[in-house]
Amino acid sequence: MVEEILLEAEAGMEKAIKSLETAFTSVRTGRANAMILDKVRVEYYGVPTPVNQMAAVKTPDAHMLVIEPWDKGTLGAIEHAILESNLGVTPSNDGSVIRLPFPALTEERRRELAKQCKTYAEEGRVGVRRARQEANAAIEKAKKAGDITEDDQRRGEADVQKLTDKYVAKIDELYKKKEAEVMAI
């Protein structure tokens, strides 16, 4: 009974970590990264479509992305979607491809991005704590139903706390790594 609750809690905490990693990939670090376009949706025949499903995205160098749409008629729509998405990058359209130059980050912008990463990390910690809270509630419920003993309840809650500490430490480690990446010149 307690093992099942722990497995569920671990799955919830793992989900929080995955969500944090996804959020961190969307933070621009001064390098051109095609994943920054994952959240950009282009209105294509009335359907919001991800850029990478309608164009080839290439990285010729560390500070440039080149978007080459398969349908040249979508160039304007892609350019408009990028401008609307507030990526902090101005696209240049030459009629066949869109170039996204990524300027070097200023110190002030680096600090803003580090602060944004800290917010994402805190959201991850909240997800882990939510999983802990649900696990502890399930253990309490099992105790009240008479499915487990008081000793099992205490051991289970201690195991949930160890799991929580492990995942919070993992989040802190991911955050420190991303912060160092953002602050590196």
C-alpha positions as CSV (number, residue, x, y, z in Angstrom):
1,M,0.0,0.0,0.0
2,V,2.7,2.5,1.0
3,E,4.9,1.4,-1.8
4,E,2.2,2.3,-4.4
5,I,1.7,5.7,-2.8
6,L,5.5,6.3,-3.0
7,L,5.6,5.3,-6.7
8,E,2.7,7.7,-7.4
9,A,4.5,10.5,-5.5
10,E,7.7,9.8,-7.4
11,A,5.9,9.9,-10.7
12,G,4.4,13.3,-9.8
13,M,7.8,14.6,-8.8
14,E,9.4,13.3,-12.0
15,K,6.7,15.1,-13.9
16,A,7.6,18.4,-12.1
17,I,11.3,17.8,-13.1
18,K,10.3,17.2,-16.8
19,S,8.2,20.3,-16.8
20,L,11.1,22.3,-15.4
21,E,13.5,21.0,-18.0
22,T,11.0,22.0,-20.7
23,A,10.7,25.5,-19.2
24,F,14.5,25.9,-19.0
25,T,14.9,25.0,-22.7
26,S,12.7,27.9,-23.6
27,V,15.1,30.4,-21.9
28,R,17.4,32.0,-24.3
29,T,21.1,31.9,-23.3
30,G,22.6,34.0,-26.1
31,R,23.0,30.9,-28.3
32,A,20.7,30.2,-31.2
33,N,18.6,27.2,-30.2
34,A,15.8,25.8,-32.4
35,M,13.8,24.9,-29.2
36,I,13.1,28.5,-28.6
37,L,10.6,28.3,-31.5
38,D,8.6,25.4,-29.9
39,K,6.1,27.8,-28.3
40,V,5.6,29.8,-31.5
41,R,2.4,28.9,-33.3
42,V,1.7,30.1,-36.9
43,E,-1.9,30.5,-38.2
44,Y,-1.7,28.1,-41.1
45,Y,-5.1,27.4,-42.9
46,G,-6.9,28.4,-39.7
47,V,-4.9,26.0,-37.5
48,P,-2.2,27.1,-35.0
49,T,0.8,25.1,-36.2
50,P,4.3,24.9,-34.6
51,V,7.1,26.4,-36.8
52,N,9.1,23.2,-36.9
53,Q,6.1,21.4,-38.5
54,M,6.0,23.8,-41.5
55,A,9.7,24.7,-42.0
56,A,13.2,23.5,-41.7
57,V,15.0,25.2,-38.8
58,K,18.8,25.4,-39.1
59,T,21.6,26.7,-36.9
60,P,24.4,27.9,-39.2
61,D,26.3,29.4,-36.3
62,A,25.9,30.0,-32.5
63,H,24.1,33.3,-33.0
64,M,21.8,32.7,-36.0
65,L,18.7,30.6,-36.7
66,V,17.6,30.1,-40.3
67,I,13.9,29.2,-40.9
68,E,13.3,27.8,-44.4
69,P,9.5,27.1,-44.9
70,W,8.5,24.3,-47.2
71,D,5.7,26.5,-48.5
72,K,7.2,30.0,-49.4
73,G,3.7,31.5,-49.0
74,T,3.9,31.1,-45.2
75,L,7.0,33.3,-44.8
76,G,4.9,36.4,-43.8
77,A,2.8,34.4,-41.4
78,I,5.9,32.8,-39.7
79,E,7.6,36.2,-39.5
80,H,4.4,37.7,-37.9
81,A,4.1,34.9,-35.4
82,I,7.7,35.3,-34.3
83,L,7.2,39.0,-33.9
84,E,4.0,38.4,-31.8
85,S,5.7,35.8,-29.6
86,N,8.0,38.3,-27.8
87,L,11.2,36.2,-28.2
88,G,13.3,39.3,-28.1
89,V,14.6,38.6,-31.6
90,T,13.7,40.5,-34.8
91,P,13.3,38.3,-37.8
92,S,14.7,39.3,-41.2
93,N,12.8,38.0,-44.2
94,D,14.7,37.8,-47.6
95,G,11.9,36.2,-49.6
96,S,13.0,32.6,-49.3
97,V,14.2,32.2,-45.7
98,I,13.8,34.0,-42.3
99,R,16.9,34.8,-40.4
100,L,16.8,35.2,-36.6
101,P,20.0,36.9,-35.3
102,F,20.6,36.4,-31.6
103,P,22.6,39.3,-30.2
104,A,24.9,38.8,-27.3
105,L,23.0,39.2,-24.0
106,T,23.5,42.3,-21.9
107,E,24.3,41.9,-18.2
108,E,20.8,43.3,-17.4
109,R,19.1,40.8,-19.7
110,R,21.2,37.9,-18.2
111,R,19.9,38.9,-14.7
112,E,16.3,39.0,-16.0
113,L,16.7,35.5,-17.5
114,A,18.3,34.2,-14.3
115,K,15.3,35.6,-12.3
116,Q,13.0,33.9,-14.8
117,C,14.8,30.6,-14.3
118,K,14.5,31.0,-10.5
119,T,10.7,31.4,-11.0
120,Y,10.6,28.2,-13.1
121,A,12.6,26.4,-10.4
122,E,10.2,27.5,-7.7
123,E,7.3,26.3,-9.8
124,G,9.1,22.9,-10.0
125,R,9.5,22.9,-6.2
126,V,5.8,23.6,-5.8
127,G,5.0,20.7,-8.1
128,V,7.2,18.4,-5.9
129,R,5.6,19.7,-2.7
130,R,2.2,19.1,-4.2
131,A,3.1,15.5,-4.9
132,R,4.4,15.2,-1.3
133,Q,1.1,16.6,0.0
134,E,-1.0,14.2,-2.0
135,A,1.2,11.2,-0.9
136,N,0.9,12.2,2.8
137,A,-2.9,12.6,2.4
138,A,-3.1,9.1,0.8
139,I,-1.0,7.6,3.6
140,E,-3.3,9.4,6.2
141,K,-6.3,8.1,4.4
142,A,-4.9,4.5,4.4
143,K,-4.2,4.8,8.2
144,K,-7.8,6.0,8.9
145,A,-9.2,3.1,6.8
146,G,-7.1,0.7,8.9
147,D,-5.1,-0.5,5.8
148,I,-1.7,0.3,7.4
149,T,-0.4,0.6,11.0
150,E,0.8,3.8,12.7
151,D,4.4,2.7,12.3
152,D,3.8,2.1,8.6
153,Q,2.3,5.6,8.4
154,R,5.4,7.2,10.1
155,R,7.8,5.2,7.9
156,G,5.8,6.1,4.8
157,E,5.8,9.8,5.6
158,A,9.5,9.7,6.3
159,D,10.1,8.0,2.9
160,V,7.9,10.6,1.2
161,Q,10.0,13.4,2.8
162,K,13.3,11.7,1.7
163,L,11.9,11.5,-1.9
164,T,10.9,15.2,-1.7
165,D,14.3,16.2,-0.5
166,K,15.9,14.3,-3.3
167,Y,13.8,15.9,-6.0
168,V,14.1,19.4,-4.5
169,A,17.9,18.9,-4.5
170,K,17.7,17.8,-8.2
171,I,15.7,21.0,-9.0
172,D,18.3,23.1,-7.2
173,E,21.1,21.4,-9.2
174,L,19.2,22.0,-12.5
175,Y,18.7,25.7,-11.6
176,K,22.3,26.3,-10.6
177,K,23.4,24.7,-13.9
178,K,21.0,26.8,-16.0
179,E,21.8,30.0,-14.0
180,A,25.6,29.5,-14.7
181,E,24.7,28.9,-18.4
182,V,22.7,32.1,-18.5
183,M,25.3,34.2,-16.7
184,A,28.2,32.9,-18.8
185,I,29.4,35.4,-21.3
